[in-house]
Every structure is written in structure tokens, then in C-alpha cells.
Amino acid sequence: MAFPRQYVTLPRADGPRDAGSPRPSLSPLATVVSALCASFFLLFLVAPLVGLVGAGGASGVRQLFGDGELRGALALTVLTATTATLCAIAGGTPLAYVLARRRFRGRALLAAVIDLPLLVPHPVAGIALLLVLGRATPFGAALLAAGLRITGSVFGIVCAMLFVAAPLYVAAAREAFTRVDYRYEAVARTLGDTAWSAFRRVTLPLSLRGLSTAAIVMWARAVSEFGAIVVLTYNPKVASVLSYERFTSLGLAGALPVAAVLVLLAIVPLAALRALRHDA
């Protein structure tokens, strides 16, 4: 004798709860304390930036039209940060792909070494670069003999930005590649694609949004770099070094316009990141 099958429909985990179902809730005291902590934390993050832009934003924008040194520092900052980001894309993308797709001995150690510049104080990073790229070192002397000076040049700024910000790109690019199912590449290989062709036609388009986000984050970090740059290349001045110099020579009033312009410049990558997330 056959019994009819019975089906039970389970509620979705992300669906609405029934009106009568119990809901977890905090006590009134815990709710008030949490709200106060969150409010003070948000105020701590927002108030300095709003105060800075409010105090020096208008004068900083006006100085863009009359202060040639400020315009030159901003242009140099954008140029060197863009160059460093392009260098990271060229060298960091294959490295991130290998870390995401290959399993080999020493992989965890390699990833840790790549992340290490994020944990080193940035003046210390500048000193480390100086020990390798300085004019008194064998490598730096060889570069100088070939006509390429690192310290006190635009190349030094790019090297400092690349050293401190590239780990952010590699980590985010690795995550972007990890999110692409390897089976897509395997199917492309069974259809006759080479490894490079499968990467170019399958993996790269699927991970492009994540790679773009990684590049934007790195660019923003490179623009804000100060510690490594001031050790390796004080002149020519990027915007962060210029704001420090004006603070030490002219005081807070002289540094406010430059600092405010840097905060306004940070809105550009922030808007780009929000646009990428909105399109997702």
C-alpha cells in the first residue's frame, strides 16, 4: 500500500519573520549604551574631516588658481600615484593570480612577505628603500651610473608609493581571482583555449570589477602616502609633503588649504568605489 508523500515548506532564512515569532532584542540599557558608543565613534571619524574642509576647503580651492606650488604638488601626486598603480597592475596581477590559483610550498610565507609593508611604519619603509636604492648602495649606484637616480627624484616617489600601497592591490586582486570559479577556466581549456586565452577570455572579465576596486584602493593609498616619501624623496614635493612643510614653516593656517584639498581629492576614489558597488 502506497502512502501519499507529504512535503514540508521551511521558511527562508532571509525571509520575513512571522508577527508572533520571538525576536532577539537588547535590553534598554544595552541599546542606549550601544547607540552612544556608535554615535561617539561616528563623530570621532567625521568631525575632524568636516572641520578641516570647512576651515580650509574654500581657501584651498581658491589657492588652486593662484598657488603654482600647490598645483604642481597635486599634479605630481596624481601622476606618481597613477604610475605606481600601473606598475602594481603589471607586476601584481600575475602574482595575485598565482597566489589564488596555485598551491605550492611556501605560498603562505610568500603572501605574508607581500603583506609585510602594510605592517611596517612608513618612515621605516622609506629607510628600508633607502638602504636598497640609495646612491651609496651597490644597486643605487648602478642605477645612478645608468642615468637613473631614485633618491630625490620622481622615480623615488613612485617607488615609495609602490612599496607601501601595492600589497593592498595584490590582496584585493587575489580575492577577486579567488571568487571566480576555477571550473570556468577548466571548461574553456577543454574547448581548446590555452591557459593564457582562458585567463584573458574568462577569468579576467569575471574578475574585472574586483581588480578595478583593488586599483582604486591602491591609488587612494598612494596619494595619501607621506612617511616613506619624505625619507626617500623630499623634493620634488607631493601634496602630503607640501602640507607638512607649510605646517612646520607657516603653522596651522598655512597648512589648512593644502590639507583640505587633499581631503577633497580623496572624494574622487571614494565616489569611484561607490559607483562600482552600485553597479554590482
C-alpha positions, 0 to 999 in steps of 0.5 A, a space after each residue: 500500500 502506497 502512502 501519499 508523500 507529504 512535503 514540508 515548506 521551511 521558511 527562508 532564512 532571509 525571509 520575513 519573520 512571522 508577527 508572533 515569532 520571538 525576536 532577539 532584542 537588547 535590553 534598554 540599557 544595552 541599546 542606549 549604551 550601544 547607540 552612544 558608543 556608535 554615535 561617539 565613534 561616528 563623530 570621532 571619524 567625521 568631525 575632524 574631516 568636516 572641520 578641516 574642509 570647512 576651515 580650509 576647503 574654500 581657501 584651498 580651492 581658491 589657492 588652486 588658481 593662484 598657488 603654482 606650488 600647490 598645483 604642481 604638488 597635486 599634479 605630481 601626486 596624481 601622476 606618481 600615484 597613477 604610475 605606481 598603480 600601473 606598475 602594481 597592475 603589471 607586476 601584481 596581477 600575475 602574482 595575485 593570480 598565482 597566489 589564488 590559483 596555485 598551491 605550492 610550498 611556501 605560498 603562505 610565507 610568500 603572501 605574508 612577505 607581500 603583506 609585510 609593508 602594510 605592517 611596517 611604519 612608513 618612515 621605516 619603509 622609506 629607510 628600508 628603500 633607502 638602504 636598497 636604492 640609495 646612491 651609496 648602495 651597490 644597486 643605487 649606484 648602478 642605477 645612478 651610473 645608468 642615468 637613473 637616480 631614485 633618491 630625490 627624484 620622481 622615480 623615488 616617489 613612485 617607488 615609495 608609493 609602490 612599496 607601501 600601497 601595492 600589497 593592498 592591490 595584490 590582496 584585493 586582486 587575489 580575492 577577486 581571482 579567488 571568487 571566480 570559479 576555477 571550473 570556468 577556466 577548466 571548461 574553456 581549456 577543454 574547448 581548446 583555449 590555452 591557459 593564457 586565452 582562458 585567463 584573458 577570455 574568462 577569468 579576467 572579465 569575471 574578475 574585472 570589477 574586483 581588480 578595478 576596486 583593488 586599483 582604486 584602493 591602491 591609488 587612494 593609498 598612494 596619494 595619501 602616502 607621506 612617511 616613506 616619501 619624505 625619507 626617500 624623496 623630499 623634493 620634488 614635493 607631493 601634496 602630503 609633503 607640501 602640507 607638512 612643510 607649510 605646517 612646520 614653516 607657516 603653522 596651522 593656517 598655512 597648512 589648512 588649504 593644502 590639507 583640505 584639498 587633499 581631503 577633497 581629492 580623496 572624494 574622487 576614489 571614494 565616489 569611484 568605489 561607490 559607483 562600482 558597488 552600485 553597479 554590482 
